[in-house]
Amino acid sequence: MAQKFVMQDKDVLYFGNAAANQPSKLVQLISQLFSPVLTVTSAVSVIQNSNN
């Protein structure tokens, strides 16, 4: 589908896989992997504190 777009004068191209984006993508991946673990850990801590 992207091949059907016609480029016009003053159009801007965005390259999302540029080398400068790689560290940001790694941080996002790690964040997505560990976010559920941190959420569960925090919830367990809150439950334990409320039971004491």
N, CA, C and O atoms as a Tripos MOL2 file, in Angstrom:
@<TRIPOS>MOLECULE
protein
  208   207    52     0     0
PROTEIN
NO_CHARGES

@<TRIPOS>ATOM
      1 N           0.8210   -1.1900    0.0000 N.3       1 MET1
      2 CA          0.0000    0.0000    0.0000 C.3       1 MET1
      3 C           0.8710    1.2630    0.0000 C.2       1 MET1
      4 O           0.5270    2.2440   -0.6590 O.2       1 MET1
      5 N           1.9810    1.2510    0.7200 N.am      2 ALA2
      6 CA          2.8460    2.4270    0.7880 C.3       2 ALA2
      7 C           3.4340    2.7760   -0.5690 C.2       2 ALA2
      8 O           3.7900    3.9300   -0.8100 O.2       2 ALA2
      9 N           3.5420    1.7960   -1.4590 N.am      3 GLN3
     10 CA          4.1120    2.0610   -2.7750 C.3       3 GLN3
     11 C           3.1530    2.8310   -3.6720 C.2       3 GLN3
     12 O           3.5620    3.3230   -4.7230 O.2       3 GLN3
     13 N           1.8970    2.9450   -3.2830 N.am      4 LYS4
     14 CA          0.9030    3.6350   -4.0990 C.3       4 LYS4
     15 C           0.8650    5.1430   -3.8450 C.2       4 LYS4
     16 O           0.2020    5.8730   -4.5820 O.2       4 LYS4
     17 N           1.5690    5.6190   -2.8100 N.am      5 PHE5
     18 CA          1.5920    7.0440   -2.5300 C.3       5 PHE5
     19 C           2.5480    7.7440   -3.4880 C.2       5 PHE5
     20 O           3.6640    7.2790   -3.7220 O.2       5 PHE5
     21 N           2.1040    8.8490   -4.0270 N.am      6 VAL6
     22 CA          2.9170    9.6310   -4.9490 C.3       6 VAL6
     23 C           3.6200   10.7310   -4.1600 C.2       6 VAL6
     24 O           2.9900   11.4450   -3.3800 O.2       6 VAL6
     25 N           4.9250   10.8630   -4.3670 N.am      7 MET7
     26 CA          5.6810   11.9290   -3.7170 C.3       7 MET7
     27 C           5.4070   13.2460   -4.4310 C.2       7 MET7
     28 O           5.3420   13.3080   -5.6580 O.2       7 MET7
     29 N           5.2500   14.2840   -3.6410 N.am      8 GLN8
     30 CA          5.0200   15.6150   -4.1920 C.3       8 GLN8
     31 C           6.0880   16.5610   -3.6860 C.2       8 GLN8
     32 O           6.8180   16.2400   -2.7480 O.2       8 GLN8
     33 N           6.1810   17.7320   -4.3090 N.am      9 ASP9
     34 CA          7.1460   18.7420   -3.9140 C.3       9 ASP9
     35 C           6.9590   19.1130   -2.4430 C.2       9 ASP9
     36 O           5.8320   19.3060   -1.9860 O.2       9 ASP9
     37 N           8.0480   19.2110   -1.7180 N.am     10 LYS10
     38 CA          8.0850   19.5780   -0.3020 C.3      10 LYS10
     39 C           7.5430   18.4920    0.6290 C.2      10 LYS10
     40 O           7.2690   18.7750    1.7950 O.2      10 LYS10
     41 N           7.3830   17.2600    0.1450 N.am     11 ASP11
     42 CA          7.0310   16.1430    1.0280 C.3      11 ASP11
     43 C           8.2390   15.8080    1.9120 C.2      11 ASP11
     44 O           9.3860   16.0260    1.5240 O.2      11 ASP11
     45 N           7.9640   15.2870    3.0780 N.am     12 VAL12
     46 CA          9.0170   14.9230    4.0220 C.3      12 VAL12
     47 C           9.0150   13.4060    4.1750 C.2      12 VAL12
     48 O           7.9660   12.7820    4.3340 O.2      12 VAL12
     49 N          10.2190   12.8270    4.1230 N.am     13 LEU13
     50 CA         10.3720   11.3880    4.3380 C.3      13 LEU13
     51 C          10.8450   11.1490    5.7650 C.2      13 LEU13
     52 O          11.7190   11.8590    6.2610 O.2      13 LEU13
     53 N          10.2710   10.1530    6.4190 N.am     14 TYR14
     54 CA         10.6850    9.7750    7.7650 C.3      14 TYR14
     55 C          11.1840    8.3470    7.7270 C.2      14 TYR14
     56 O          10.4750    7.4480    7.2760 O.2      14 TYR14
     57 N          12.4090    8.1330    8.2020 N.am     15 PHE15
     58 CA         12.9910    6.7920    8.2580 C.3      15 PHE15
     59 C          13.0160    6.3610    9.7080 C.2      15 PHE15
     60 O          13.8910    6.7790   10.4660 O.2      15 PHE15
     61 N          12.0640    5.5280   10.1040 N.am     16 GLY16
     62 CA         11.9280    5.1060   11.4900 C.3      16 GLY16
     63 C          12.9930    4.1380   11.9600 C.2      16 GLY16
     64 O          13.1070    3.9100   13.1640 O.2      16 GLY16
     65 N          13.7700    3.5650   11.0760 N.am     17 ASN17
     66 CA         14.8010    2.6090   11.4680 C.3      17 ASN17
     67 C          16.1900    3.2260   11.4400 C.2      17 ASN17
     68 O          17.1810    2.5090   11.3030 O.2      17 ASN17
     69 N          16.2750    4.5370   11.5670 N.am     18 ALA18
     70 CA         17.5760    5.2030   11.5770 C.3      18 ALA18
     71 C          18.3960    4.7180   12.7750 C.2      18 ALA18
     72 O          17.8350    4.3340   13.8010 O.2      18 ALA18
     73 N          19.6940    4.7360   12.6400 N.am     19 ALA19
     74 CA         20.5870    4.2450   13.7030 C.3      19 ALA19
     75 C          20.3880    5.0120   15.0040 C.2      19 ALA19
     76 O          20.5590    4.4440   16.0830 O.2      19 ALA19
     77 N          20.0360    6.2750   14.9220 N.am     20 ALA20
     78 CA         19.8430    7.0850   16.1310 C.3      20 ALA20
     79 C          18.6450    6.6100   16.9470 C.2      20 ALA20
     80 O          18.5770    6.8830   18.1450 O.2      20 ALA20
     81 N          17.7020    5.9070   16.3280 N.am     21 ASN21
     82 CA         16.5130    5.4300   17.0330 C.3      21 ASN21
     83 C          16.7380    4.1120   17.7610 C.2      21 ASN21
     84 O          15.9090    3.7270   18.5860 O.2      21 ASN21
     85 N          17.8150    3.4180   17.4860 N.am     22 GLN22
     86 CA         18.0200    2.0890   18.0390 C.3      22 GLN22
     87 C          18.0930    2.0690   19.5710 C.2      22 GLN22
     88 O          17.4480    1.2140   20.1780 O.2      22 GLN22
     89 N          18.8460    2.9690   20.2310 N.am     23 PRO23
     90 CA         18.8490    2.9400   21.7040 C.3      23 PRO23
     91 C          17.4580    3.1850   22.2900 C.2      23 PRO23
     92 O          17.0830    2.5640   23.2840 O.2      23 PRO23
     93 N          16.7090    4.0730   21.6860 N.am     24 SER24
     94 CA         15.3580    4.3590   22.1600 C.3      24 SER24
     95 C          14.4670    3.1350   22.0210 C.2      24 SER24
     96 O          13.6650    2.8440   22.9080 O.2      24 SER24
     97 N          14.6010    2.4260   20.9260 N.am     25 LYS25
     98 CA         13.7980    1.2190   20.7140 C.3      25 LYS25
     99 C          14.1640    0.1430   21.7360 C.2      25 LYS25
    100 O          13.2890   -0.5830   22.2060 O.2      25 LYS25
    101 N          15.4320    0.0340   22.0790 N.am     26 LEU26
    102 CA         15.8650   -0.9460   23.0800 C.3      26 LEU26
    103 C          15.2700   -0.6110   24.4410 C.2      26 LEU26
    104 O          14.7770   -1.4930   25.1440 O.2      26 LEU26
    105 N          15.3160    0.6590   24.8080 N.am     27 VAL27
    106 CA         14.7520    1.0840   26.0920 C.3      27 VAL27
    107 C          13.2500    0.8080   26.1240 C.2      27 VAL27
    108 O          12.7320    0.3550   27.1450 O.2      27 VAL27
    109 N          12.5480    1.0710   25.0330 N.am     28 GLN28
    110 CA         11.1120    0.7990   24.9710 C.3      28 GLN28
    111 C          10.8360   -0.6880   25.1050 C.2      28 GLN28
    112 O           9.8960   -1.0760   25.7990 O.2      28 GLN28
    113 N          11.6270   -1.5220   24.4610 N.am     29 LEU29
    114 CA         11.4430   -2.9720   24.5420 C.3      29 LEU29
    115 C          11.6410   -3.4640   25.9730 C.2      29 LEU29
    116 O          10.8340   -4.2380   26.4870 O.2      29 LEU29
    117 N          12.7140   -3.0130   26.6090 N.am     30 ILE30
    118 CA         12.9770   -3.4280   27.9960 C.3      30 ILE30
    119 C          11.8580   -2.9560   28.9100 C.2      30 ILE30
    120 O          11.4180   -3.6920   29.7930 O.2      30 ILE30
    121 N          11.3990   -1.7320   28.6980 N.am     31 SER31
    122 CA         10.3110   -1.1890   29.5080 C.3      31 SER31
    123 C           9.0410   -2.0160   29.3520 C.2      31 SER31
    124 O           8.3500   -2.2910   30.3330 O.2      31 SER31
    125 N           8.7350   -2.4110   28.1220 N.am     32 GLN32
    126 CA          7.5350   -3.2110   27.8820 C.3      32 GLN32
    127 C           7.6500   -4.5940   28.5100 C.2      32 GLN32
    128 O           6.6490   -5.1610   28.9480 O.2      32 GLN32
    129 N           8.8560   -5.1380   28.5590 N.am     33 LEU33
    130 CA          9.0440   -6.4630   29.1380 C.3      33 LEU33
    131 C           8.9170   -6.4420   30.6620 C.2      33 LEU33
    132 O           8.3350   -7.3550   31.2480 O.2      33 LEU33
    133 N           9.4540   -5.4110   31.3020 N.am     34 PHE34
    134 CA          9.4980   -5.3790   32.7590 C.3      34 PHE34
    135 C           8.3530   -4.6290   33.4090 C.2      34 PHE34
    136 O           8.1570   -4.7490   34.6190 O.2      34 PHE34
    137 N           7.6010   -3.8690   32.6590 N.am     35 SER35
    138 CA          6.4900   -3.1010   33.2300 C.3      35 SER35
    139 C           5.4750   -3.9970   33.9280 C.2      35 SER35
    140 O           5.0740   -3.6660   35.0440 O.2      35 SER35
    141 N           5.0310   -5.1140   33.3420 N.am     36 PRO36
    142 CA          4.0800   -5.9800   34.0550 C.3      36 PRO36
    143 C           4.6600   -6.5540   35.3520 C.2      36 PRO36
    144 O           3.9410   -6.6910   36.3420 O.2      36 PRO36
    145 N           5.9300   -6.8840   35.3530 N.am     37 VAL37
    146 CA          6.5700   -7.4310   36.5540 C.3      37 VAL37
    147 C           6.5760   -6.3860   37.6600 C.2      37 VAL37
    148 O           6.2670   -6.6940   38.8110 O.2      37 VAL37
    149 N           6.9250   -5.1600   37.3170 N.am     38 LEU38
    150 CA          6.9580   -4.0880   38.3070 C.3      38 LEU38
    151 C           5.5650   -3.7810   38.8370 C.2      38 LEU38
    152 O           5.4030   -3.4810   40.0200 O.2      38 LEU38
    153 N           4.5620   -3.8530   37.9750 N.am     39 THR39
    154 CA          3.1830   -3.5990   38.3950 C.3      39 THR39
    155 C           2.7240   -4.6580   39.3930 C.2      39 THR39
    156 O           2.1230   -4.3250   40.4150 O.2      39 THR39
    157 N           3.0000   -5.9170   39.1110 N.am     40 VAL40
    158 CA          2.6060   -7.0070   40.0080 C.3      40 VAL40
    159 C           3.3650   -6.8960   41.3260 C.2      40 VAL40
    160 O           2.7820   -7.0680   42.3970 O.2      40 VAL40
    161 N           4.6500   -6.6120   41.2510 N.am     41 THR41
    162 CA          5.4540   -6.4660   42.4660 C.3      41 THR41
    163 C           4.9130   -5.3410   43.3370 C.2      41 THR41
    164 O           4.8180   -5.4820   44.5560 O.2      41 THR41
    165 N           4.5650   -4.2410   42.7180 N.am     42 SER42
    166 CA          4.0130   -3.1050   43.4560 C.3      42 SER42
    167 C           2.6660   -3.4600   44.0760 C.2      42 SER42
    168 O           2.4000   -3.0950   45.2210 O.2      42 SER42
    169 N           1.8250   -4.1560   43.3440 N.am     43 ALA43
    170 CA          0.5160   -4.5560   43.8650 C.3      43 ALA43
    171 C           0.6450   -5.5010   45.0440 C.2      43 ALA43
    172 O          -0.0810   -5.3650   46.0290 O.2      43 ALA43
    173 N           1.5500   -6.4490   44.9600 N.am     44 VAL44
    174 CA          1.7820   -7.3980   46.0450 C.3      44 VAL44
    175 C           2.2830   -6.6510   47.2780 C.2      44 VAL44
    176 O           1.8690   -6.9510   48.3980 O.2      44 VAL44
    177 N           3.1600   -5.6920   47.0770 N.am     45 SER45
    178 CA          3.6880   -4.9050   48.1860 C.3      45 SER45
    179 C           2.5700   -4.1160   48.8760 C.2      45 SER45
    180 O           2.5270   -4.0430   50.1040 O.2      45 SER45
    181 N           1.6830   -3.5380   48.1000 N.am     46 VAL46
    182 CA          0.5550   -2.7780   48.6650 C.3      46 VAL46
    183 C          -0.3650   -3.7010   49.4500 C.2      46 VAL46
    184 O          -0.8220   -3.3410   50.5350 O.2      46 VAL46
    185 N          -0.6410   -4.8810   48.9190 N.am     47 ILE47
    186 CA         -1.5190   -5.8410   49.6060 C.3      47 ILE47
    187 C          -0.8710   -6.2960   50.9110 C.2      47 ILE47
    188 O          -1.5450   -6.3790   51.9380 O.2      47 ILE47
    189 N           0.4210   -6.5880   50.8840 N.am     48 GLN48
    190 CA          1.1130   -7.0280   52.0860 C.3      48 GLN48
    191 C           1.1180   -5.9280   53.1440 C.2      48 GLN48
    192 O           0.9380   -6.2120   54.3290 O.2      48 GLN48
    193 N           1.3180   -4.6920   52.7380 N.am     49 ASN49
    194 CA          1.3290   -3.5770   53.6820 C.3      49 ASN49
    195 C          -0.0460   -3.3170   54.2820 C.2      49 ASN49
    196 O          -0.1540   -2.8940   55.4330 O.2      49 ASN49
    197 N          -1.0880   -3.5670   53.5120 N.am     50 SER50
    198 CA         -2.4480   -3.3340   54.0340 C.3      50 SER50
    199 C          -2.8740   -4.4490   54.9820 C.2      50 SER50
    200 O          -3.7440   -4.2410   55.8280 O.2      50 SER50
    201 N          -2.2690   -5.6340   54.8510 N.am     51 ASN51
    202 CA         -2.5960   -6.7490   55.7410 C.3      51 ASN51
    203 C          -1.8500   -6.6690   57.0790 C.2      51 ASN51
    204 O          -2.2410   -7.3250   58.0450 O.2      51 ASN51
    205 N          -0.8000   -5.8840   57.1390 N.am     52 ASN52
    206 CA         -0.0020   -5.7840   58.3770 C.3      52 ASN52
    207 C          -0.5570   -4.7570   59.2770 C.2      52 ASN52
    208 O          -0.0200   -4.5320   60.3620 O.2      52 ASN52
@<TRIPOS>BOND
     1     1     2 1
     2     2     3 1
     3     3     4 2
     4     3     5 am
     5     5     6 1
     6     6     7 1
     7     7     8 2
     8     7     9 am
     9     9    10 1
    10    10    11 1
    11    11    12 2
    12    11    13 am
    13    13    14 1
    14    14    15 1
    15    15    16 2
    16    15    17 am
    17    17    18 1
    18    18    19 1
    19    19    20 2
    20    19    21 am
    21    21    22 1
    22    22    23 1
    23    23    24 2
    24    23    25 am
    25    25    26 1
    26    26    27 1
    27    27    28 2
    28    27    29 am
    29    29    30 1
    30    30    31 1
    31    31    32 2
    32    31    33 am
    33    33    34 1
    34    34    35 1
    35    35    36 2
    36    35    37 am
    37    37    38 1
    38    38    39 1
    39    39    40 2
    40    39    41 am
    41    41    42 1
    42    42    43 1
    43    43    44 2
    44    43    45 am
    45    45    46 1
    46    46    47 1
    47    47    48 2
    48    47    49 am
    49    49    50 1
    50    50    51 1
    51    51    52 2
    52    51    53 am
    53    53    54 1
    54    54    55 1
    55    55    56 2
    56    55    57 am
    57    57    58 1
    58    58    59 1
    59    59    60 2
    60    59    61 am
    61    61    62 1
    62    62    63 1
    63    63    64 2
    64    63    65 am
    65    65    66 1
    66    66    67 1
    67    67    68 2
    68    67    69 am
    69    69    70 1
    70    70    71 1
    71    71    72 2
    72    71    73 am
    73    73    74 1
    74    74    75 1
    75    75    76 2
    76    75    77 am
    77    77    78 1
    78    78    79 1
    79    79    80 2
    80    79    81 am
    81    81    82 1
    82    82    83 1
    83    83    84 2
    84    83    85 am
    85    85    86 1
    86    86    87 1
    87    87    88 2
    88    87    89 am
    89    89    90 1
    90    90    91 1
    91    91    92 2
    92    91    93 am
    93    93    94 1
    94    94    95 1
    95    95    96 2
    96    95    97 am
    97    97    98 1
    98    98    99 1
    99    99   100 2
   100    99   101 am
   101   101   102 1
   102   102   103 1
   103   103   104 2
   104   103   105 am
   105   105   106 1
   106   106   107 1
   107   107   108 2
   108   107   109 am
   109   109   110 1
   110   110   111 1
   111   111   112 2
   112   111   113 am
   113   113   114 1
   114   114   115 1
   115   115   116 2
   116   115   117 am
   117   117   118 1
   118   118   119 1
   119   119   120 2
   120   119   121 am
   121   121   122 1
   122   122   123 1
   123   123   124 2
   124   123   125 am
   125   125   126 1
   126   126   127 1
   127   127   128 2
   128   127   129 am
   129   129   130 1
   130   130   131 1
   131   131   132 2
   132   131   133 am
   133   133   134 1
   134   134   135 1
   135   135   136 2
   136   135   137 am
   137   137   138 1
   138   138   139 1
   139   139   140 2
   140   139   141 am
   141   141   142 1
   142   142   143 1
   143   143   144 2
   144   143   145 am
   145   145   146 1
   146   146   147 1
   147   147   148 2
   148   147   149 am
   149   149   150 1
   150   150   151 1
   151   151   152 2
   152   151   153 am
   153   153   154 1
   154   154   155 1
   155   155   156 2
   156   155   157 am
   157   157   158 1
   158   158   159 1
   159   159   160 2
   160   159   161 am
   161   161   162 1
   162   162   163 1
   163   163   164 2
   164   163   165 am
   165   165   166 1
   166   166   167 1
   167   167   168 2
   168   167   169 am
   169   169   170 1
   170   170   171 1
   171   171   172 2
   172   171   173 am
   173   173   174 1
   174   174   175 1
   175   175   176 2
   176   175   177 am
   177   177   178 1
   178   178   179 1
   179   179   180 2
   180   179   181 am
   181   181   182 1
   182   182   183 1
   183   183   184 2
   184   183   185 am
   185   185   186 1
   186   186   187 1
   187   187   188 2
   188   187   189 am
   189   189   190 1
   190   190   191 1
   191   191   192 2
   192   191   193 am
   193   193   194 1
   194   194   195 1
   195   195   196 2
   196   195   197 am
   197   197   198 1
   198   198   199 1
   199   199   200 2
   200   199   201 am
   201   201   202 1
   202   202   203 1
   203   203   204 2
   204   203   205 am
   205   205   206 1
   206   206   207 1
   207   207   208 2
@<TRIPOS>SUBSTRUCTURE
     1 MET1         2 RESIDUE 1 A MET
     2 ALA2         6 RESIDUE 1 A ALA
     3 GLN3        10 RESIDUE 1 A GLN
     4 LYS4        14 RESIDUE 1 A LYS
     5 PHE5        18 RESIDUE 1 A PHE
     6 VAL6        22 RESIDUE 1 A VAL
     7 MET7        26 RESIDUE 1 A MET
     8 GLN8        30 RESIDUE 1 A GLN
     9 ASP9        34 RESIDUE 1 A ASP
    10 LYS10       38 RESIDUE 1 A LYS
    11 ASP11       42 RESIDUE 1 A ASP
    12 VAL12       46 RESIDUE 1 A VAL
    13 LEU13       50 RESIDUE 1 A LEU
    14 TYR14       54 RESIDUE 1 A TYR
    15 PHE15       58 RESIDUE 1 A PHE
    16 GLY16       62 RESIDUE 1 A GLY
    17 ASN17       66 RESIDUE 1 A ASN
    18 ALA18       70 RESIDUE 1 A ALA
    19 ALA19       74 RESIDUE 1 A ALA
    20 ALA20       78 RESIDUE 1 A ALA
    21 ASN21       82 RESIDUE 1 A ASN
    22 GLN22       86 RESIDUE 1 A GLN
    23 PRO23       90 RESIDUE 1 A PRO
    24 SER24       94 RESIDUE 1 A SER
    25 LYS25       98 RESIDUE 1 A LYS
    26 LEU26      102 RESIDUE 1 A LEU
    27 VAL27      106 RESIDUE 1 A VAL
    28 GLN28      110 RESIDUE 1 A GLN
    29 LEU29      114 RESIDUE 1 A LEU
    30 ILE30      118 RESIDUE 1 A ILE
    31 SER31      122 RESIDUE 1 A SER
    32 GLN32      126 RESIDUE 1 A GLN
    33 LEU33      130 RESIDUE 1 A LEU
    34 PHE34      134 RESIDUE 1 A PHE
    35 SER35      138 RESIDUE 1 A SER
    36 PRO36      142 RESIDUE 1 A PRO
    37 VAL37      146 RESIDUE 1 A VAL
    38 LEU38      150 RESIDUE 1 A LEU
    39 THR39      154 RESIDUE 1 A THR
    40 VAL40      158 RESIDUE 1 A VAL
    41 THR41      162 RESIDUE 1 A THR
    42 SER42      166 RESIDUE 1 A SER
    43 ALA43      170 RESIDUE 1 A ALA
    44 VAL44      174 RESIDUE 1 A VAL
    45 SER45      178 RESIDUE 1 A SER
    46 VAL46      182 RESIDUE 1 A VAL
    47 ILE47      186 RESIDUE 1 A ILE
    48 GLN48      190 RESIDUE 1 A GLN
    49 ASN49      194 RESIDUE 1 A ASN
    50 SER50      198 RESIDUE 1 A SER
    51 ASN51      202 RESIDUE 1 A ASN
    52 ASN52      206 RESIDUE 1 A ASN
